[in-house]
């Protein structure tokens, strides 16, 4: 069965199935595992071994919100052309400390991201080509639902 646009579907075991096999960032990507795990976590709530340490000390909703924010940033169509490709942070953001905790408890995210007082960005060790692969992969596999205002009845 072919699924249009390579959108994921879920089987009875809550596993994400893709029409063209397992989603891949490319055989040279060292960050494929964490990106795929974040995608699965947001799409079906399936936590893998990489996110498990952070999830054990956080509520289920906090990491989900953070992962949605990260995927939305990584999958932006303008990410590679932007003069500010980072996720802006402010000390007044209520989820900032939870982001810091998630990254500190997840070594793969810690290697992928750099956090400072005002931004979350890709680590300097992540090449432009790797960022492009991550951007392409997230754009191909992350399709958040559209939100509409409820119609008055």
ABEGO torsion letter per residue (X at the ends): XBBBGGBBBBBAAGBBBBAAEBBBAEAABAAAAAAAAAAAAAAAGBBBAAAAAAAAABBAAAAAAAAAAAAAAAABAAAAABABABBBBBAABAAAAAAAAAAAABAAAAAABBBBAABBBBBAABBAAAAAAAAAAAAAABBBBBBBBBBBX
